[in-house]
Amino acid sequence: MKKGLALLLALMIIVSLGACATDPAPPAGGTPAAPAETPDADPPGGSRRVAGIVFQDDQFMRLLQLGYREAAEAAGFEFFPGNTNGDVGQEVELLNTFVEQGFSGVAISPISEIASLAPLNSAAEAGLAISLSNTEIDEPWVIAVFTSDNFNLGYMTGLAAAEFVRNEMDGVANIGILQYRSLLPEQSGARFDGFMSALEGIEGITVVSDQDAWLQDVAITTAGDMLTANPNINLLWAANEGGTVGATMAVRNAGLAGEVFVFGTDASEQTIALLQADDNILQAVTGQDPYGIGFATMQALIAEIEGTITNRGEVVIVPGVVLSRADQALIEEFRLELLERMG
């Protein structure tokens, strides 16, 4: 039972690449505060100032940012957070700011492997060291990539859904899908492909509606409208945390508990609470390890700056864990570990 969680917690040790906070929430975005005076004894790569950039303000990104911060501060670096809020223009502005202010490097979860490529190339050409989280980009300046396998995240949830459909739904599922293709098409598409791949071979599977809704409030409305327009839907799957919570709340609001079941992605305090709720709506999610991803991404960045990195350019896949309503003991164990991490 504890094997999956132990693997996640051990990740930071396994993938350590070199070296060796109070408020884990990143700011709403914008130019970072003016940095303090650069301390003495700079490493070979320059100043002891590094940044961490995320693209959203949900619990996943807060944990990712916390991993960035704690790895940087443990190595004696000043840390500055940034949040692009899904805006490529804001991503460009933040990267330019960190270049202009003489930062040594940035750990970043890019908005898109396509849209973010040009600004990242420019920042790297200007001398900014860059290590990536969640998005794999094949360029010589990439120090390292730490990410979940997005296809596998969808596939693992899909396996749980396939078992549920066979055992609890007589092999018939009319599915509504909530994605984030317009935000991150590569990630969302890979998760969707993995989910659907796990359902292959079940003849009673039909995708009735497939829409974008990744923020919780939008997902509540979108899923609610989806259920109204398609009363035959009996299963919803969401590609991220906001979509998962929104889909579950939409089913609850529509009074369809026991008739429509939800499967999703990302383990957070909200999704865990919904898995533990008595309404039996949310059935399973596949959780990631954002803190471990963030910590290891920053460790690689600092190792590059200090000239101690040994496996530059490596792509490290960080494993996920399935949390199913059928295993409440594992859910509670994960919840306690999450609360401890969040402080």
C-alpha positions in Angstrom: 0.0 0.0 0.0 2.8 2.4 0.9 5.0 1.4 -2.0 3.7 4.1 -4.4 4.0 6.9 -1.9 7.4 5.8 -0.8 8.6 5.8 -4.4 7.3 9.4 -4.8 9.0 10.6 -1.6 12.3 8.8 -2.5 12.4 10.4 -6.0 14.3 13.5 -4.8 17.2 11.3 -3.7 17.1 9.1 -6.7 17.2 11.9 -9.3 19.5 14.3 -7.4 21.8 15.8 -9.9 24.2 17.9 -7.8 23.9 20.4 -5.0 23.4 18.6 -2.0 10.2 29.1 2.3 8.0 29.8 3.7 5.1 30.8 1.5 4.6 28.1 -1.1 2.1 30.1 -3.2 3.6 31.9 -6.3 2.6 35.5 -7.0 -0.2 36.2 -9.4 2.4 37.1 -12.0 4.3 40.2 -13.2 7.8 41.4 -12.8 9.6 40.0 -9.7 10.5 42.2 -6.9 13.9 43.9 -7.1 16.5 41.4 -6.1 18.7 41.9 -3.1 22.4 42.7 -3.6 24.3 39.8 -5.0 26.1 38.0 -2.3 29.9 37.3 -2.4 31.4 34.0 -3.5 29.4 33.6 -6.7 29.5 30.2 -8.3 31.4 29.8 -11.7 28.1 30.4 -13.6 27.4 33.9 -12.1 25.2 35.2 -9.4 23.4 33.2 -6.7 20.0 34.3 -7.9 17.6 31.8 -9.5 14.0 31.9 -10.5 11.1 29.4 -10.7 8.3 30.0 -13.2 4.9 28.2 -13.2 1.9 28.9 -15.4 -1.1 28.5 -13.1 -2.1 29.0 -9.4 -3.5 25.6 -8.4 -2.2 23.2 -5.8 -0.1 21.3 -8.3 1.7 24.5 -9.3 2.1 25.7 -5.7 3.8 22.4 -4.8 6.0 22.7 -7.9 7.0 26.2 -6.9 7.6 25.0 -3.3 10.0 22.3 -4.7 11.8 25.0 -6.7 12.1 27.3 -3.7 13.3 24.7 -1.1 15.9 23.2 -3.4 17.3 26.7 -4.2 17.4 27.8 -0.6 18.9 24.5 0.6 21.8 25.2 -1.8 22.2 28.8 -0.5 20.7 30.6 -3.5 18.3 33.5 -3.5 14.9 32.4 -5.1 12.4 34.5 -7.0 9.0 33.1 -8.1 7.0 34.0 -11.2 3.6 32.9 -12.6 2.7 33.4 -16.3 -1.0 32.6 -15.7 -1.0 30.8 -19.1 0.0 34.0 -21.0 2.9 33.6 -23.4 3.4 37.4 -23.3 3.9 37.2 -19.6 6.3 34.3 -20.0 8.4 36.4 -22.4 8.4 39.3 -20.0 9.5 37.3 -17.0 12.3 35.6 -18.9 13.5 38.9 -20.2 13.4 40.4 -16.7 15.5 37.6 -15.3 18.0 37.9 -18.1 18.2 41.7 -17.7 18.6 41.4 -13.9 21.5 39.1 -14.2 20.0 35.9 -12.8 22.1 32.7 -13.3 19.2 30.5 -14.3 15.5 29.6 -14.2 13.5 26.4 -13.5 10.3 26.6 -15.5 7.2 24.8 -16.4 6.6 26.2 -19.9 3.2 27.1 -21.2 3.8 25.0 -24.3 6.6 23.1 -26.0 5.6 25.0 -29.2 4.6 28.5 -28.0 7.3 28.7 -25.4 10.2 27.6 -27.6 11.1 31.0 -29.1 11.3 32.9 -25.8 13.2 30.1 -24.1 15.6 30.0 -27.0 16.2 33.7 -26.7 16.7 33.5 -23.0 19.2 30.7 -23.3 21.1 32.6 -26.0 21.3 35.5 -23.6 23.0 33.3 -21.1 20.2 32.2 -18.8 20.6 28.5 -17.7 17.3 26.7 -18.1 15.9 23.5 -16.6 12.4 22.3 -17.4 9.5 20.8 -15.6 6.5 19.0 -17.2 7.4 19.8 -20.8 10.1 18.0 -22.9 11.9 20.2 -25.3 14.8 18.8 -27.4 17.3 21.7 -27.6 21.0 21.8 -26.6 20.5 24.4 -24.0 18.1 22.2 -22.0 19.9 21.2 -18.8 17.4 18.5 -17.8 13.7 17.7 -17.9 11.6 16.3 -15.1 8.1 15.3 -16.0 5.3 12.9 -15.6 4.5 10.6 -18.5 1.3 12.3 -19.6 0.1 9.3 -21.7 0.6 7.1 -18.7 -1.3 9.4 -16.4 -4.3 9.1 -18.6 -3.7 5.4 -19.1 -3.6 4.6 -15.4 -6.8 6.4 -14.7 -8.3 4.7 -17.8 -7.4 1.3 -16.4 -9.4 2.1 -13.2 -12.3 3.4 -15.3 -12.2 0.3 -17.5 -12.5 -2.0 -14.5 -15.4 0.1 -13.1 -17.2 0.1 -16.4 -17.0 -3.7 -16.7 -17.9 -4.4 -13.0 -20.3 -1.6 -12.1 -21.8 -0.3 -15.4 -22.4 -3.6 -17.4 -19.8 -2.6 -19.9 -21.6 0.5 -21.2 -20.2 4.0 -20.7 -21.3 7.2 -22.6 -18.4 9.5 -21.8 -18.1 13.2 -21.5 -14.5 14.6 -21.7 -13.0 17.8 -20.2 -9.6 18.7 -21.5 -7.2 21.7 -21.8 -6.2 21.3 -25.4 -6.4 25.0 -26.1 -4.0 25.7 -23.2 -1.5 22.8 -23.5 -2.4 20.7 -26.5 0.5 18.3 -26.3 -0.1 17.4 -22.6 -3.9 17.3 -22.7 -3.8 15.2 -25.9 -1.4 12.7 -24.5 -3.5 12.2 -21.3 -6.7 11.8 -23.4 -5.0 9.3 -25.7 -3.8 7.3 -22.7 -7.2 7.3 -21.1 -8.9 6.1 -24.3 -6.2 3.5 -24.9 -7.0 1.8 -21.6 -10.7 1.5 -22.6 -10.0 -0.2 -25.9 -11.7 -3.5 -26.2 -14.9 -2.5 -24.3 -17.5 -2.5 -27.0 -20.0 -0.3 -25.0 -17.7 2.8 -24.9 -18.9 6.0 -26.7 -17.4 9.5 -26.4 -20.5 11.7 -26.5 -18.9 15.1 -25.9 -15.3 16.4 -25.8 -14.8 20.0 -24.6 -12.1 22.2 -23.0 -12.6 23.3 -19.4 -9.6 23.2 -17.1 -10.5 25.8 -14.5 -12.8 24.6 -11.8 -15.5 27.3 -12.2 -15.6 26.9 -15.9 -15.6 23.1 -15.7 -18.6 23.2 -13.4 -20.6 25.1 -16.0 -19.2 23.2 -19.0 -19.8 19.8 -17.4 -23.3 20.9 -16.3 -24.2 22.0 -19.8 -22.8 18.8 -21.2 -25.0 16.7 -18.9 -28.0 18.7 -19.7 -27.5 18.5 -23.5 -26.5 14.8 -23.3 -28.6 13.0 -20.6 -27.2 9.7 -21.7 -23.8 10.5 -20.3 -23.0 8.3 -17.4 -19.2 8.9 -17.0 -17.0 12.0 -17.1 -13.2 12.1 -17.4 -11.1 15.2 -16.9 -7.5 15.8 -17.9 -6.5 18.0 -14.9 -7.3 19.0 -11.3 -9.7 21.9 -12.1 -11.6 19.8 -14.6 -11.9 16.9 -12.2 -13.2 19.0 -9.4 -15.6 20.9 -11.7 -16.9 17.7 -13.2 -17.6 16.2 -9.8 -19.3 19.3 -8.6 -21.5 19.5 -11.7 -22.7 15.9 -11.1 -23.5 16.8 -7.5 -25.3 20.0 -8.5 -27.3 18.1 -11.1 -28.5 15.6 -8.5 -26.9 12.8 -10.5 -24.9 11.0 -7.8 -25.1 7.3 -8.4 -26.0 7.8 -12.0 -22.9 9.7 -13.4 -19.4 8.8 -12.2 -16.2 10.8 -12.6 -12.6 9.9 -13.2 -9.8 12.4 -13.4 -6.2 13.6 -13.1 -4.1 15.1 -10.3 -4.3 14.5 -6.5 -4.9 17.6 -4.4 -6.7 18.3 -1.2 -9.9 18.9 -3.1 -9.8 15.8 -5.2 -8.8 13.7 -2.2 -11.8 15.2 -0.2 -14.1 14.2 -3.2 -12.7 10.7 -3.2 -13.5 10.4 0.5 -17.0 11.9 0.1 -20.0 9.7 0.7 -21.7 10.7 -2.6 -19.7 8.1 -4.6 -19.2 10.5 -7.6 -15.4 10.8 -8.0 -14.0 7.3 -8.4 -10.3 7.6 -9.2 -7.5 10.0 -10.1 -3.9 9.6 -11.0 -1.8 11.8 -8.8 1.6 13.3 -9.7 4.6 14.4 -7.6 4.9 18.1 -8.3 7.1 18.9 -5.3 9.5 16.2 -6.3 9.5 17.4 -9.9 10.2 21.0 -8.8 12.9 20.1 -6.3 14.8 17.9 -8.8 14.4 20.5 -11.6 16.0 23.2 -9.4 18.7 20.8 -8.2 19.7 20.2 -11.9 19.7 24.0 -12.6 22.0 24.7 -9.6 24.3 21.8 -10.5 24.7 23.3 -13.9 25.4 26.8 -12.5 28.0 25.3 -10.1 29.6 23.1 -12.7 28.8 19.9 -10.9 26.2 18.4 -13.2 27.0 14.9 -14.5 24.0 13.9 -16.7 23.1 17.1 -18.6 20.2 16.8 -21.0 18.6 13.8 -19.3 14.8 13.4 -19.3 13.6 11.9 -16.0 10.1 10.5 -15.9 8.6 11.0 -12.4 6.0 8.2 -11.6 2.5 8.8 -10.6 0.1 7.0 -8.3 -3.5 5.9 -8.8 -5.8 6.9 -5.9 -9.1 4.9 -6.1 -12.1 5.2 -4.0 -11.8 1.5 -3.5 -8.6 2.0 -1.5 -9.5 4.5 1.2 -6.4 3.6 3.3 -4.1 4.7 0.5 -6.1 7.9 -0.1 -5.8 8.8 3.6 -2.1 8.1 3.6 -1.6 10.3 0.6 -3.7 13.0 2.2 -1.6 13.1 5.4 1.6 13.2 3.3 0.2 16.1 1.3 -0.8 18.1 4.3 2.7 17.6 5.8 4.3 18.8 2.6 2.1 21.9 2.4 2.9 22.7 6.0 
